[in-house]
Amino acid sequence: MIRNNTNPMPTLESLQQEINEIKARNQRVEKDKAWEKSWSRKILIALLTYIVIVIFFSTANLPNPFFNAIVPTLGFLLSTLTIPLVKKWWSGRVYKR
């Protein structure tokens, strides 16, 4: 917000505009947080991970690339499920302020 030197007090309109901007930013942040925690995102990343690993295993001529790519993909999914638990533990035990 830009204030001129002759009127140090913000106007009601400028304060309302600031509030609206903060609300809009908060909505964007909440949407981003919801996406980060969503199963849609996790499944999409798992699917892309699986495809990349299948391509790599096929290119490297490794046996059963479609089957063997399941293990690292499941490892990813498992890690996304355990990270919130570890974060909660870490916040309570390690990060004490």
Backbone as numpy.savetxt, mean C-alpha at the origin, in Angstrom:
# Nx Ny Nz CAx CAy CAz Cx Cy Cz
-1.51 28.76 1.93 -2.36 29.93 1.93 -1.46 31.17 1.93
-1.79 32.11 1.09 -1.03 33.36 1.00 -1.83 34.46 1.68
-1.19 35.11 2.62 -1.82 36.22 3.34 -1.08 37.50 2.98
-1.85 38.55 2.79 -1.16 39.83 2.54 -0.85 40.49 3.87
0.08 41.39 3.84 0.55 42.03 5.07 -0.47 42.99 5.69
-1.40 43.49 4.91 -2.36 44.45 5.43 -3.47 43.77 6.22
-3.74 42.51 5.95 -4.81 41.80 6.64 -4.27 40.47 7.16
-3.73 40.44 8.39 -3.10 39.23 8.91 -4.09 38.11 9.21
-5.36 38.42 9.36 -6.36 37.40 9.68 -6.86 36.73 8.40
-6.90 35.40 8.41 -7.43 34.71 7.22 -8.95 34.94 7.13
-9.44 34.92 5.92 -10.88 35.09 5.74 -11.58 33.76 5.98
-12.86 33.84 6.21 -13.66 32.64 6.41 -13.62 31.76 5.16
-13.63 32.40 4.00 -13.57 31.65 2.74 -12.25 30.91 2.59
-11.14 31.58 2.95 -9.83 30.92 2.82 -9.70 29.76 3.80
-10.25 29.92 5.00 -10.23 28.83 5.97 -11.08 27.65 5.48
-12.24 27.97 4.88 -13.10 26.90 4.35 -12.40 26.18 3.20
-11.68 26.93 2.38 -10.95 26.32 1.27 -9.86 25.38 1.81
-9.16 25.82 2.83 -8.13 24.97 3.45 -8.74 23.70 4.01
-9.88 23.83 4.67 -10.57 22.66 5.24 -10.97 21.70 4.13
-11.50 22.24 3.03 -11.90 21.39 1.90 -10.70 20.67 1.29
-9.57 21.37 1.19 -8.35 20.75 0.66 -7.86 19.64 1.58
-7.93 19.86 2.87 -7.52 18.83 3.84 -8.44 17.62 3.76
-9.73 17.85 3.65 -10.69 16.75 3.51 -10.43 15.95 2.24
-10.17 16.63 1.14 -9.88 15.95 -0.12 -8.61 15.11 -0.01
-7.59 15.67 0.62 -6.34 14.93 0.81 -6.58 13.70 1.69
-7.34 13.87 2.76 -7.63 12.75 3.64 -8.38 11.63 2.92
-9.29 12.01 2.02 -10.00 11.00 1.24 -9.04 10.23 0.34
-8.10 10.95 -0.29 -7.10 10.28 -1.14 -6.24 9.33 -0.32
-5.82 9.78 0.86 -4.97 8.96 1.73 -5.74 7.71 2.18
-7.00 7.87 2.55 -7.81 6.72 2.97 -7.99 5.73 1.83
-8.21 6.24 0.62 -8.36 5.37 -0.55 -7.07 4.60 -0.80
-5.92 5.29 -0.70 -4.63 4.63 -0.90 -4.40 3.55 0.16
-4.76 3.85 1.42 -4.60 2.86 2.49 -5.48 1.66 2.24
-6.72 1.90 1.80 -7.64 0.79 1.53 -7.10 -0.08 0.41
-6.52 0.51 -0.62 -5.94 -0.26 -1.73 -4.75 -1.08 -1.23
-3.89 -0.48 -0.41 -2.72 -1.19 0.09 -3.10 -2.42 0.89
-4.23 -2.39 1.60 -4.65 -3.50 2.44 -5.60 -4.46 1.73
-6.02 -4.13 0.51 -7.07 -4.90 -0.15 -6.58 -6.25 -0.67
-7.52 -7.20 -0.67 -7.24 -8.51 -1.25 -7.08 -8.40 -2.75
-7.74 -7.45 -3.38 -7.60 -7.25 -4.83 -6.15 -6.99 -5.19
-5.50 -6.12 -4.43 -4.09 -5.80 -4.67 -3.21 -7.02 -4.44
-3.45 -7.74 -3.35 -2.63 -8.91 -3.03 -2.77 -9.99 -4.10
-3.99 -10.22 -4.55 -4.21 -11.24 -5.59 -3.59 -10.80 -6.90
-3.72 -9.52 -7.26 -3.10 -9.02 -8.48 -1.59 -9.19 -8.45
-0.97 -8.82 -7.34 0.49 -8.96 -7.23 0.88 -10.44 -7.25
0.11 -11.29 -6.58 0.40 -12.72 -6.59 0.30 -13.27 -8.02
-0.71 -12.86 -8.75 -0.89 -13.32 -10.13 0.28 -12.87 -11.00
0.65 -11.60 -10.87 1.78 -11.09 -11.65 3.09 -11.78 -11.24
3.25 -12.03 -9.95 4.43 -12.75 -9.47 4.47 -14.15 -10.09
3.35 -14.83 -10.07 3.26 -16.18 -10.64 3.64 -16.16 -12.12
3.09 -15.22 -12.87 3.37 -15.15 -14.31 4.86 -14.90 -14.57
5.45 -13.96 -13.83 6.88 -13.66 -14.02 7.73 -14.88 -13.68
7.39 -15.59 -12.61 8.18 -16.76 -12.21 8.01 -17.88 -13.22
6.80 -18.08 -13.74 6.59 -19.10 -14.77 7.44 -18.78 -16.00
7.45 -17.53 -16.41 8.27 -17.14 -17.57 9.75 -17.38 -17.28
10.20 -17.01 -16.10 11.60 -17.23 -15.74 11.94 -18.71 -15.71
11.11 -19.51 -15.05 11.36 -20.95 -14.96 11.34 -21.59 -16.35
10.43 -21.15 -17.21 10.36 -21.69 -18.57 11.60 -21.32 -19.37
12.01 -20.07 -19.25 13.20 -19.59 -19.97 14.45 -20.32 -19.48
14.51 -20.62 -18.20 15.66 -21.31 -17.62 15.57 -22.82 -17.82
14.53 -23.27 -18.51 14.31 -24.70 -18.77 14.26 -25.53 -17.49
13.65 -24.97 -16.45 13.48 -25.71 -15.21 12.24 -26.60 -15.34
12.22 -27.72 -14.63 11.08 -28.64 -14.77 9.80 -28.07 -14.14
8.68 -28.41 -14.72 7.34 -28.06 -14.21 7.21 -26.59 -13.80
7.44 -25.67 -14.71 7.41 -24.26 -14.32 6.05 -23.80 -13.78
4.96 -24.33 -14.33 3.63 -23.90 -13.86 3.36 -24.37 -12.44
3.82 -25.55 -12.10 3.62 -26.08 -10.76 4.61 -25.46 -9.77
5.88 -25.41 -10.16 6.91 -24.91 -9.24 6.80 -23.42 -8.95
6.14 -22.67 -9.80 5.96 -21.23 -9.57 4.95 -20.97 -8.46
4.20 -21.99 -8.07 3.21 -21.81 -7.00 3.89 -21.53 -5.66
5.01 -22.18 -5.40 5.68 -22.05 -4.09 6.09 -20.60 -3.80
6.83 -19.92 -4.67 7.18 -18.53 -4.34 5.96 -17.60 -4.29
4.95 -17.92 -5.10 3.74 -17.10 -5.06 3.03 -17.26 -3.73
2.92 -18.47 -3.24 2.31 -18.70 -1.92 3.16 -18.08 -0.82
4.47 -18.08 -1.00 5.36 -17.40 -0.04 5.05 -15.92 0.04
4.80 -15.32 -1.11 4.43 -13.90 -1.11 3.12 -13.69 -0.36
2.11 -14.49 -0.69 0.82 -14.33 -0.02 0.94 -14.53 1.48
1.70 -15.52 1.90 1.91 -15.75 3.32 2.58 -14.55 3.98
3.54 -13.98 3.31 4.23 -12.81 3.88 3.29 -11.63 4.03
2.38 -11.44 3.08 1.45 -10.31 3.19 0.46 -10.52 4.32
0.21 -11.78 4.68 -0.70 -12.05 5.79 -0.01 -11.90 7.14
1.28 -12.21 7.20 1.98 -12.14 8.48 2.55 -10.76 8.79
2.78 -9.95 7.79 3.38 -8.64 8.02 2.54 -7.79 8.98
1.21 -7.72 8.84 0.45 -6.92 9.81 0.61 -7.44 11.24
0.71 -8.75 11.42 0.90 -9.32 12.75 2.26 -8.92 13.32
3.29 -9.00 12.49 4.64 -8.63 12.92 4.69 -7.13 13.22
4.03 -6.33 12.41 3.99 -4.87 12.64 3.34 -4.57 13.98
2.25 -5.25 14.28 1.57 -5.02 15.56 2.47 -5.42 16.72
3.14 -6.57 16.60 4.05 -7.01 17.65 5.19 -6.01 17.80
5.78 -5.61 16.68 6.91 -4.69 16.69 6.51 -3.36 17.33
5.33 -2.86 16.97 4.86 -1.59 17.51 4.69 -1.66 19.02
4.23 -2.80 19.52 3.99 -2.94 20.94 5.21 -3.26 21.76
6.15 -3.98 21.18 7.31 -4.46 21.95 8.61 -3.70 21.67
8.88 -3.42 20.42 10.16 -2.82 20.04 10.09 -1.31 20.01
9.07 -0.78 19.35 8.95 0.66 19.16 8.13 1.26 20.30
8.80 1.50 21.41 8.12 2.06 22.57 8.56 3.51 22.74
7.65 4.42 22.52 7.96 5.85 22.72 6.97 6.42 23.66
